[in-house]
Structure formats: C-alpha cells, structure tokens
Amino acid sequence: MTATDTHTTSQTTTDAETVTVRRILLSVAVFVAGWATSVALWGIPGLYIPALALVPTAWVMLILISRG
C-alpha cells in the first residue's frame, strides 16, 4: 500500500444507510409534531394519553432488548 493508493468504498451502502437514517429521523419528527399538536389542541390530556398508550410498546421493546 502506497500513499497514492485510494480507498474505495461502496457508495450504494452509504446511500442506503443515509436513506434509512433520514426515514427514521423523519418518522421521529412527525411523531413529535403530532404529539405537540395534540397538546396544543387538547391540553394536558393530549400530553398524557399518548404516553399512556405507549406503555405496551415500551414493554415490548424492553422484552425484545432483554432477550437479545
């Protein structure tokens, strides 16, 4: 290996990872915006009812994480 050698990477993998990250971030942003809208429309119940509805999801995620 010399100083003139270039390191080639797979551009398709990088593009696919970028698309995946953007989709995840967009999903999180839409979720947070929806939750903020519910708080703006319905006040305090709009804050805690979605959190209460997400409790089963949190349980499932914790079980999946603990199983490895």
BELJOUR-V292455 format. One record per residue. N is the residue number from 1. RES is the residue in one small letter. SS is DSSP state (helix for helix, strand for strand, loop for the rest). OMEGA is omega in radians with two decimals (NA if undefined). D_LAST is the distance of its C-alpha to the last C-alpha in Angstrom with 1 decimal. Layout:
N/RES/SS/OMEGA/D_LAST  N/RES/SS/OMEGA/D_LAST
This chain:
1/m/loop/-3.12/39.9  2/t/loop/-3.12/42.5  3/a/loop/-3.12/42.8  4/t/loop/3.11/43.8  5/d/loop/3.10/40.7  6/t/loop/3.12/38.4  7/h/loop/3.14/34.7  8/t/loop/3.09/33.8  9/t/loop/3.11/30.5  10/s/loop/-3.11/29.4  11/q/helix/-3.12/30.7  12/t/helix/3.11/29.0  13/t/helix/3.14/25.5  14/t/helix/3.12/26.5  15/d/helix/3.14/28.1  16/a/helix/3.11/25.2  17/e/helix/3.12/22.9  18/t/helix/3.13/25.7  19/v/helix/3.13/26.0  20/t/helix/3.14/22.4  21/v/helix/3.13/22.5  22/r/helix/3.12/25.8  23/r/helix/3.13/24.6  24/i/helix/3.14/21.7  25/l/helix/3.10/24.2  26/l/helix/3.11/26.8  27/s/helix/3.12/24.6  28/v/helix/-3.14/23.9  29/a/helix/3.12/27.6  30/v/helix/3.11/28.7  31/f/helix/-3.14/26.5  32/v/helix/3.11/28.0  33/a/helix/3.09/31.4  34/g/helix/3.12/31.2  35/w/helix/3.10/30.2  36/a/helix/3.10/33.0  37/t/helix/3.12/35.4  38/s/helix/3.08/34.6  39/v/helix/-3.14/35.4  40/a/helix/-3.11/38.6  41/l/helix/-2.98/39.7  42/w/helix/3.08/38.8  43/g/loop/-3.06/38.4  44/i/helix/3.07/36.3  45/p/helix/3.07/35.2  46/g/helix/3.10/33.9  47/l/helix/-3.00/31.8  48/y/helix/3.14/30.2  49/i/helix/3.05/30.0  50/p/helix/3.09/27.4  51/a/helix/3.10/25.3  52/l/helix/3.13/25.7  53/a/helix/-3.14/24.8  54/l/loop/3.14/21.5  55/v/helix/3.10/20.3  56/p/helix/3.09/18.7  57/t/helix/3.11/16.9  58/a/helix/3.10/15.6  59/w/helix/-3.14/14.5  60/v/helix/3.12/12.6  61/m/helix/3.11/10.9  62/l/helix/3.11/10.1  63/i/helix/3.13/8.8  64/l/helix/3.13/6.6  65/i/helix/-3.09/5.3  66/s/helix/3.10/5.4  67/r/helix/3.08/3.8  68/g/loop/NA/0.0
